Structures are given as C-alpha cells and as structure tokens.
Amino acid sequence: MENIQLVICDIDSTLVTTDRRLTWKTKEVIDRLHAHGVLFGIASGRPLDELKRNAKKWGFSYPFDILIGMNGSELWDEKRQEEFGYYKLKPEWIKEIIELMEPFDANYFIYHDGYLLCRRNDAMMQHSAKSSDKEIVVMDTPEQLYQKENAKIMFRVTEEVMPSIERYVAQHPSPFYKGFKTQSTLMEFADHRVSKAFALKKYCEMNQLSFASVVAFGDTSNDNDMLACSGLGVCMCNGSADTKAIADDITKKSNDEDGFAWYMEEHFLKPFGW
C-alpha cells in the first residue's frame, strides 16, 4: 500500500465514538493524510444532506473528497462538485417489504422531504431523529411510505430479535431488493444493486483511481462489499462477525479507543514518515 490514494470510512461505530464524537486524534490523522495528498471520504447509510455537514461540524477547514450516502444510492464527488444518484426502491417493492416485515411489529421509517416519516414515535425513533438532526413525522397510513421511489426503508428492532430477523430475511430473498443489518438495532432494505462498493467503484472510475490504492474501514454488514473491493479492507475490533470474516485486517482498538487513528498511524503514517 505504498501508493495509497484514498481512505474511506463508515461513520457510526467506525470513525466516531459511541456518542458520535470525532476525537482530536482521529481529526489529526485525517489532517495528516490530507496534507500528504491522500483523498479522504465517508460512506454511510445516511443521506448526503447530513454527510455534507460533517466536515465543518468536526472542525475541518476543507471538505471531504468523496461522500457515499444511503449505502451507495447517493454519491458526492467534491472535485466535480457533482451529485450522482443510483438505484432506488420502487413503490411496490416498499409495500412488499412492509408486508414482509409485519410479523415483527417493527417501527419502520424512511427519509422523506427532509424529515423522518415513521410508523410510530418511540424512544428508538427519537434517537434516530437526534443523530440525524431531522424532524419526526408519524404517518397517517402506510401508503404514505410508498407513494414514490426511495433509496431505502429502515426498521428499528431490538438487539435480541435481530438474529431472528436476519435469518428470516435470508429465507425470503427477492430478485429486486435486499435486506441487511447496519446497526445492532437497525435492518435496512435497498435495491439489490446498491452498495457502498458500487458507489466507490463509480468514484474510482471517474477519477482514474485504482481499487488497489483504496483503504476502507467499516464495522458491519453494509460495509462488507466496500471492504472486499478495496486494496485493504479493515474491520473495527468492535465490528460484527461477518465483517471481520471478509476483512483483510482488524483493528486492535475499538471506535471508542481511536481504533481507526491508531491503525492508520501504525500502518501508514509512521512507516511513511508522515
């Protein structure tokens, strides 16, 4: 990895702490990468309007080079100052997914016109609203959620029931969409062609970057494809078992212990004399 050109990271449980802080050490590492011409970006299940605020919110004097939003359905290329959108769920698929998940009585929601449109307002929903800085609107009827295409639909569940839901979703495959865990309490559904890897590949192709020059960090299932396609895919030690299994390496420290920063410093910054 002497020719590292891009570092890209998931946010929650990877780049930031459990209470969603970006530590001074992590910021310092990103600043050092930037000073040596290495591109930096974030890849998340969150929409681009949220992701675009992060660089300034975290105290950086420059914008990030690449933003991947909605697990790969949205891409922002800073150099081109251009946004790209990819495959979305059709309304009939969203309806089918809601019906599929009905046995679990989960609280489902979508990003809709700048707010969170949900089944019910509960503690989990309020947590989502606080972390995304978005207003909660409770639906009148489920039909509101599938009036038009959307990048994804999300289901808040308890940690205890998540393994059962993962098995259930695997037993009910669709040729049109896929379900995947993005947090221990969050199951998401998106077009089966969408992934963080898909958007990353599009960015690399547009900017003549080799996948071999990319270092990617993540912690759970929606990061797997991105880690697998990168030159070096690193899973956080606090990550899920499936992500550790496909990663090239695993950090020694967790996201609450500056795991990303320590890994970059030990494996890249110090060896390169940066």
C-alpha positions as semicolon CSV with decimal commas, in nm:
position;residue;x (nm);y (nm);z (nm)
1;M;0,000;0,000;0,000
2;E;0,287;0,240;-0,070
3;N;0,065;0,408;-0,331
4;I;-0,233;0,477;-0,105
5;Q;-0,457;0,736;-0,273
6;L;-0,787;0,722;-0,088
7;V;-0,904;0,638;0,265
8;I;-1,277;0,591;0,311
9;C;-1,461;0,518;0,635
10;D;-1,800;0,423;0,763
11;I;-1,910;0,666;1,036
12;D;-2,108;0,502;1,317
13;S;-1,908;0,251;1,525
14;T;-1,609;0,312;1,296
15;L;-1,489;0,671;1,261
16;V;-1,673;0,823;1,557
17;T;-1,724;0,716;1,917
18;T;-2,042;0,560;2,051
19;D;-2,166;0,908;2,146
20;R;-2,087;1,021;1,786
21;R;-1,781;1,234;1,862
22;L;-1,487;1,265;1,626
23;T;-1,184;1,271;1,857
24;W;-0,892;1,508;1,825
25;K;-0,661;1,215;1,743
26;T;-0,881;1,099;1,455
27;K;-0,901;1,454;1,320
28;E;-0,522;1,486;1,341
29;V;-0,473;1,166;1,141
30;I;-0,714;1,282;0,870
31;D;-0,537;1,620;0,858
32;R;-0,203;1,445;0,809
33;L;-0,345;1,233;0,528
34;H;-0,485;1,545;0,363
35;A;-0,151;1,726;0,396
36;H;0,018;1,445;0,202
37;G;-0,236;1,446;-0,078
38;V;-0,434;1,138;0,026
39;L;-0,803;1,169;-0,052
40;F;-1,048;1,111;0,234
41;G;-1,417;1,032;0,240
42;I;-1,703;0,889;0,442
43;A;-1,955;0,622;0,344
44;S;-2,279;0,591;0,536
45;G;-2,640;0,486;0,531
46;R;-2,727;0,849;0,600
47;P;-2,833;1,088;0,319
48;L;-2,595;1,334;0,156
49;D;-2,758;1,638;0,312
50;E;-2,639;1,511;0,652
51;L;-2,298;1,397;0,534
52;K;-2,214;1,731;0,374
53;R;-2,232;1,899;0,717
54;N;-1,985;1,668;0,887
55;A;-1,652;1,815;0,775
56;K;-1,739;2,159;0,909
57;K;-1,911;2,016;1,218
58;W;-1,598;1,818;1,302
59;G;-1,373;2,123;1,264
60;F;-1,208;2,062;0,927
61;S;-1,113;2,360;0,712
62;Y;-1,166;2,163;0,390
63;P;-1,447;1,943;0,254
64;F;-1,414;1,567;0,220
65;D;-1,328;1,440;-0,128
66;I;-1,598;1,176;-0,154
67;L;-1,929;1,121;0,024
68;I;-2,125;0,799;-0,019
69;G;-2,477;0,826;0,117
70;M;-2,774;0,595;0,159
71;N;-2,544;0,290;0,148
72;G;-2,439;0,368;-0,208
73;S;-2,754;0,510;-0,360
74;E;-2,602;0,860;-0,341
75;L;-2,252;0,983;-0,429
76;W;-2,091;1,325;-0,399
77;D;-1,771;1,400;-0,592
78;E;-1,611;1,711;-0,441
79;K;-1,368;1,764;-0,729
80;R;-1,651;1,768;-0,983
81;Q;-1,894;1,941;-0,745
82;E;-2,146;1,688;-0,867
83;E;-2,401;1,458;-0,706
84;F;-2,493;1,119;-0,851
85;G;-2,797;0,906;-0,769
86;Y;-2,834;0,537;-0,826
87;Y;-3,094;0,263;-0,798
88;K;-3,396;0,326;-0,573
89;L;-3,672;0,106;-0,437
90;K;-3,991;0,114;-0,642
91;P;-4,315;0,192;-0,452
92;E;-4,449;-0,163;-0,497
93;W;-4,128;-0,305;-0,350
94;I;-4,156;-0,080;-0,043
95;K;-4,512;-0,202;0,008
96;E;-4,396;-0,562;-0,024
97;I;-4,115;-0,509;0,227
98;I;-4,352;-0,359;0,483
99;E;-4,579;-0,661;0,446
100;L;-4,281;-0,896;0,467
101;M;-4,169;-0,747;0,799
102;E;-4,515;-0,726;0,954
103;P;-4,465;-1,039;1,176
104;F;-4,204;-0,846;1,379
105;D;-4,417;-0,537;1,451
106;A;-4,106;-0,326;1,393
107;N;-4,107;0,053;1,371
108;Y;-4,033;0,136;1,008
109;F;-3,939;0,470;0,857
110;I;-3,795;0,647;0,553
111;Y;-3,614;0,971;0,478
112;H;-3,885;1,185;0,318
113;D;-3,857;1,550;0,207
114;G;-3,601;1,634;0,476
115;Y;-3,772;1,460;0,769
116;L;-3,822;1,110;0,907
117;L;-4,159;0,963;0,813
118;C;-4,227;0,675;1,051
119;R;-4,483;0,425;1,174
120;R;-4,472;0,549;1,533
121;N;-4,276;0,788;1,752
122;D;-4,087;0,598;2,021
123;A;-3,752;0,613;2,201
124;M;-3,564;0,448;1,915
125;M;-3,717;0,689;1,666
126;Q;-3,622;0,987;1,881
127;H;-3,265;0,857;1,890
128;S;-3,262;0,840;1,509
129;A;-3,404;1,192;1,485
130;K;-3,146;1,333;1,724
131;S;-2,849;1,171;1,548
132;S;-2,972;1,283;1,205
133;D;-3,098;1,625;1,318
134;K;-3,430;1,563;1,147
135;E;-3,793;1,613;1,249
136;I;-4,016;1,312;1,314
137;V;-4,347;1,288;1,128
138;V;-4,577;0,996;1,209
139;M;-4,755;0,854;0,905
140;D;-5,131;0,863;0,871
141;T;-5,136;0,538;0,671
142;P;-4,862;0,303;0,541
143;E;-4,944;0,418;0,187
144;Q;-4,757;0,743;0,259
145;L;-4,431;0,549;0,262
146;Y;-4,469;0,407;-0,087
147;Q;-4,612;0,694;-0,287
148;K;-4,284;0,729;-0,473
149;E;-3,941;0,571;-0,510
150;N;-3,699;0,589;-0,217
151;A;-3,338;0,483;-0,165
152;K;-3,429;0,264;0,133
153;I;-3,670;0,176;0,409
154;M;-3,546;0,111;0,765
155;F;-3,678;-0,098;1,054
156;R;-3,587;-0,030;1,417
157;V;-3,580;-0,353;1,622
158;T;-3,433;-0,478;1,948
159;E;-3,090;-0,638;1,958
160;E;-3,243;-0,961;2,087
161;V;-3,467;-1,010;1,783
162;M;-3,212;-0,902;1,520
163;P;-3,061;-1,253;1,465
164;S;-3,410;-1,390;1,401
165;I;-3,481;-1,111;1,154
166;E;-3,154;-1,172;0,970
167;R;-3,243;-1,540;0,931
168;Y;-3,598;-1,454;0,825
169;V;-3,480;-1,206;0,561
170;A;-3,228;-1,460;0,426
171;Q;-3,511;-1,713;0,395
172;H;-3,724;-1,468;0,194
173;P;-3,496;-1,343;-0,086
174;S;-3,617;-1,106;-0,356
175;P;-3,482;-1,052;-0,709
176;F;-3,540;-0,679;-0,663
177;Y;-3,422;-0,578;-0,316
178;K;-3,204;-0,694;-0,028
179;G;-3,216;-0,658;0,349
180;F;-2,906;-0,603;0,561
181;K;-2,809;-0,503;0,915
182;T;-2,648;-0,161;0,951
183;Q;-2,660;-0,138;1,330
184;S;-2,738;-0,392;1,601
185;T;-3,092;-0,246;1,612
186;L;-3,141;-0,140;1,250
187;M;-3,239;-0,352;0,949
188;E;-3,246;-0,176;0,612
189;F;-3,376;-0,266;0,267
190;A;-3,246;-0,126;-0,062
191;D;-3,231;-0,214;-0,430
192;H;-3,021;-0,530;-0,461
193;R;-2,775;-0,349;-0,690
194;V;-2,692;-0,078;-0,436
195;S;-2,388;-0,097;-0,209
196;K;-2,113;0,125;-0,080
197;A;-1,880;-0,069;-0,308
198;F;-2,091;0,022;-0,613
199;A;-2,064;0,395;-0,543
200;L;-1,696;0,364;-0,454
201;K;-1,624;0,193;-0,786
202;K;-1,809;0,469;-0,973
203;Y;-1,599;0,732;-0,797
204;C;-1,274;0,549;-0,868
205;E;-1,360;0,506;-1,235
206;M;-1,444;0,876;-1,274
207;N;-1,120;0,982;-1,104
208;Q;-0,885;0,721;-1,251
209;L;-0,809;0,564;-0,913
210;S;-0,709;0,202;-0,872
211;F;-0,913;-0,001;-0,623
212;A;-0,579;-0,134;-0,503
213;S;-0,491;0,215;-0,377
214;V;-0,800;0,239;-0,153
215;V;-0,804;0,170;0,222
216;A;-1,156;0,119;0,361
217;F;-1,279;0,092;0,721
218;G;-1,612;-0,043;0,843
219;D;-1,781;-0,240;1,117
220;T;-2,089;-0,425;0,993
221;S;-2,272;-0,594;0,707
222;N;-2,340;-0,291;0,487
223;D;-1,963;-0,227;0,479
224;N;-1,869;-0,576;0,359
225;D;-1,870;-0,512;-0,015
226;M;-1,671;-0,189;0,027
227;L;-1,405;-0,362;0,235
228;A;-1,389;-0,655;-0,007
229;C;-1,336;-0,443;-0,320
230;S;-1,071;-0,213;-0,168
231;G;-0,699;-0,271;-0,172
232;L;-0,712;-0,302;0,205
233;G;-1,037;-0,359;0,392
234;V;-1,016;-0,311;0,769
235;C;-1,286;-0,407;1,018
236;M;-1,306;-0,249;1,361
237;C;-1,247;-0,489;1,650
238;N;-1,595;-0,393;1,773
239;G;-1,740;-0,498;1,437
240;S;-1,973;-0,784;1,354
241;A;-1,852;-1,138;1,286
242;D;-1,945;-1,139;0,917
243;T;-1,746;-0,821;0,853
244;K;-1,441;-0,948;1,041
245;A;-1,457;-1,264;0,829
246;I;-1,423;-1,079;0,498
247;A;-1,180;-0,807;0,614
248;D;-0,809;-0,811;0,530
249;D;-0,729;-0,692;0,880
250;I;-0,891;-0,600;1,212
251;T;-0,803;-0,305;1,433
252;K;-0,661;-0,371;1,778
253;K;-0,862;-0,084;1,929
254;S;-1,234;-0,008;1,907
255;N;-1,407;0,303;1,776
256;D;-1,418;0,430;2,136
257;E;-1,039;0,390;2,161
258;D;-0,939;0,572;1,840
259;G;-0,911;0,241;1,657
260;F;-0,908;0,399;1,311
261;A;-0,650;0,661;1,408
262;W;-0,418;0,412;1,578
263;Y;-0,436;0,175;1,281
264;M;-0,355;0,446;1,026
265;E;-0,074;0,581;1,238
266;E;0,092;0,245;1,298
267;H;0,048;0,100;0,948
268;F;0,083;0,409;0,729
269;L;0,177;0,741;0,887
270;K;0,477;0,623;1,088
271;P;0,615;0,385;0,819
272;F;0,579;0,661;0,555
273;G;0,735;0,923;0,781
274;W;0,419;1,133;0,778
